[in-house]
Amino acid sequence: MTKVKVGFIGCGGIAQYHFGHFERMRDKAEIVATCDLLEERAKAAAERFGAKPYLDYKEMFEKEKLDALFVCVQPSAHDGMELIAIEKGIHLFVQKPMTLDMKYAKKVLAGIKKKKLVSAVGLQCRYAETLDIAKRWVAGKQIGMVSCYRLGGMPKVWWWRVKKESGGQVVEQTIHNYDLCRYIFGEVVRVQSACRRGVITDVENYDVEDASSTILTFANGIIGTFNTGCFGSGGGDITAFAPDGKLAYSIGGNYTITEPNMTITGKASNDYGQECDETFIDAVRGEIEADEILSPYSDAIKSLALVFAINESMDNGGIPVVPKV
Ligand SMILES: NC(=O)c1ccc[n+]([C@@H]2O[C@H](COP(=O)([O-])OP(=O)(O)OC[C@H]3O[C@@H](n4cnc5c(N)ncnc54)[C@H](O)[C@@H]3O)[C@@H](O)[C@H]2O)c1
């Protein structure tokens, strides 16, 4: 098959990550158009790939014949680009969180289904090779409860600190970890969350929560807690407890299984970001089935609903909320 012709909307931080992956799959795909509101970003990306730069995505859609589109704008900036792409039959890779508006996400999903397009969302941690080991261990045990945390720093991009732009700490950041919880333990049917502010005091224009603690109830009866914040650096893991052992899994793919007479540790050594992008491109090329994509839009929307439910609970004094698409 000829190379997949790819366009980018948003050529900032995460786009650079994808660009590195595209450098390593030049035999399968070529970036032909790059769009950003900031001219220097669109141009720099275009020069790197011999592509055409654009400042306006509508013009890009008019002038280019794309097979696939990567949408890498900030969470609040998804203002119709996916819908135009769908209309034109362009396959979609969208960065997480795919929007801050569930109605918009549902429209995008309906379009993807109607046009039978290949879709993927940038929840690349699902591709860590050790995740299957964690999933299998959990599937073979009676898990009583889970205990999870993620503590990281505050990303420096201007929009992150403004909740109406980023969605806040849980929606923008911890969505990766909550998505892994869904992947490993199944669907969450109820959340109750509390948050706090006042730890980060020296950042202008900052109105996101510094930390939150959430109680999760899974459909299969497992209960769990998730503590997360953006005020330090502590890493994170998901620990599952069974009567006869425990599993600790970290988002980078390290794991430790502890049972009465043994301890096993391992780590992922695959480049899971590369695999995430390459799986999408291979599916667009028809070389693999689309169901090999571990995070299609249809599944990622459930993780989006989960983090929106957590926000709703923490914004309303910890009321129980049922995540719903
Ligand atoms: N999967 C991951 O691990 C991961 C990591 C970092 C960021 N992200 C996600 O990627 C997205 C982008 O984050 P970032 O760090 O690259 O942000 P960024 O601010 O560095 O880049 C976003 C770019 O989008 C451009 N943009 C916004 N609206 C546009 C429009 N209408 N047309 C064209 N360009 C437009 C901006 O000018 C900016 O250059 C966010 O949703 C973020 O959550 C994902």
The ligand as an ORCA input file, in Angstrom:
! r2SCAN-3c Opt
* xyz 0 1
  N      -0.642     11.176     25.773
  C       0.151     11.850     26.550
  O       0.927     11.294     27.327
  C       0.133     13.358     26.493
  C       1.215     14.090     26.989
  C       1.167     15.486     26.883
  C       0.044     16.119     26.362
  N      -1.018     15.359     25.937
  C      -2.244     16.005     25.420
  O      -1.994     16.593     24.144
  C      -2.770     17.773     23.987
  C      -1.833     18.938     23.635
  O      -0.903     19.120     24.681
  P       0.503     19.850     24.412
  O       1.306     19.633     25.643
  O       1.049     19.433     23.112
  O       0.023     21.362     24.347
  P       0.755     22.574     23.603
  O       0.163     23.816     24.139
  O       2.231     22.375     23.664
  O       0.320     22.378     22.065
  C      -1.005     22.578     21.624
  C      -0.907     23.293     20.280
  O      -2.190     23.309     19.676
  C      -2.266     24.531     18.961
  N      -3.681     24.841     18.662
  C      -4.690     25.112     19.534
  N      -5.845     25.336     18.872
  C      -5.559     25.180     17.549
  C      -6.323     25.291     16.362
  N      -7.627     25.615     16.380
  N      -5.700     25.095     15.170
  C      -4.397     24.774     15.128
  N      -3.610     24.668     16.217
  C      -4.189     24.871     17.422
  C      -1.626     25.539     19.890
  O      -1.245     26.726     19.198
  C      -0.434     24.742     20.415
  O       0.723     24.930     19.636
  C      -3.527     17.962     25.308
  O      -4.825     17.449     25.204
  C      -2.728     17.133     26.305
  O      -3.521     16.629     27.363
  C      -0.978     14.006     25.961
*
